[in-house]
Amino acid sequence: MDPITLMMFALIAVMIFFMFRNSKKRKAAMEEMQTNMRPGAEVMLQSGIFATLEEIDEETNRATVRSGNSTLIVHRNAISQVVTPLADSADASQSSDIAPDDDPAFGERLASGESAAQADAAAAETTEAAAEEPTSADSTENPGEEQTPKA
């Protein structure tokens, strides 16, 4: 056998291996989603509607979901993902280990090692100091007079 034919068979074998591996991963993800689909779980439908799962009818493959004041009956496959599954006892123990979200607000810059409360206090001090000190331009102009553009 020449090397090109051998490489072609090896490439086909690798491709088949990855196809089976990918289908197993997809199947495992689907099974996990099906186990998390219990009444009370928050789900997202394929149309983008977020709702709370109220009931699943295994016989007719229908799911009853509530979004706001509306109750919808959809096909079970219309649920694209489970956003927040029901809290189990294992999930409750993990939630106590999670640190609170103390990220800075959008656009807020923090010096390394400085907490958000310290940064807010420093920003408030600089704002107050800037408001108290009149600038040289403010002292020479009267507030009620007409202003002319400066060249």
Residue pairs with C-beta under 8 A, 6 or more apart in sequence:
33 79
33 81
33 82
36 82
36 85
36 86
37 43
37 53
37 56
37 63
37 76
37 79
37 82
38 53
38 56
38 85
38 86
39 53
39 54
39 55
39 56
40 52
40 53
40 86
41 52
41 53
41 82
41 83
41 84
41 85
41 86
42 50
42 51
42 52
42 53
42 82
42 83
42 84
43 50
43 51
43 52
43 53
43 65
43 79
43 80
43 81
43 82
43 83
44 50
44 51
44 79
44 80
44 81
44 83
45 51
45 65
45 72
45 74
45 78
45 79
45 80
46 78
46 79
46 80
47 78
49 65
49 67
49 72
50 67
50 83
51 65
51 66
51 67
51 72
52 65
52 66
52 67
53 63
53 64
53 65
53 79
54 64
54 65
54 66
54 71
55 63
55 64
56 62
56 63
56 64
56 76
57 63
57 64
61 75
61 76
61 77
62 73
62 74
62 75
62 76
63 73
63 74
63 75
63 76
63 78
63 79
64 71
64 72
64 73
65 71
65 72
65 74
65 79
66 72
85 91
87 95
102 115
102 116
104 110
104 116
104 119
108 116
108 119
110 116
110 119
111 119
141 147
